[in-house]
Amino acid sequence: MSQPEFNPEPTQPQSQPQQPHEHHLTRALVWIGVAGLTAALAVTIVRTLASRRPDDPTSQRIQTLIDEANQLLKTLDEQRHSA
């Protein structure tokens, strides 16, 4: 008795059934990327707007005093080098 030869029939290439799946995966990844970029942009805008605080009178007065002190130090330094 002879054994029958085993010749599997060629099946469809595996790439064809996977193509729709790969297409859906690609589309999902693109939308995930778009959503991520949108979220990053939104966070950046919110942080930028939140960091802009209006100057209160105390902050302005402190900055004025610092500027005056720097000017006085500069004048003192110039006088010291000219003497």
Rosetta blueprint (number, residue, H / E / L):
1 M L
2 S L
3 Q L
4 P L
5 E L
6 F L
7 N L
8 P L
9 E L
10 P L
11 T L
12 Q L
13 P L
14 Q L
15 S H
16 Q H
17 P H
18 Q H
19 Q H
20 P H
21 H H
22 E H
23 H H
24 H H
25 L H
26 T H
27 R H
28 A H
29 L H
30 V H
31 W H
32 I H
33 G H
34 V H
35 A H
36 G H
37 L H
38 T H
39 A H
40 A H
41 L H
42 A H
43 V H
44 T H
45 I H
46 V H
47 R H
48 T H
49 L H
50 A H
51 S H
52 R L
53 R L
54 P L
55 D L
56 D L
57 P H
58 T H
59 S H
60 Q H
61 R H
62 I H
63 Q H
64 T H
65 L H
66 I H
67 D H
68 E H
69 A H
70 N H
71 Q H
72 L H
73 L H
74 K H
75 T H
76 L H
77 D H
78 E H
79 Q H
80 R H
81 H H
82 S H
83 A L
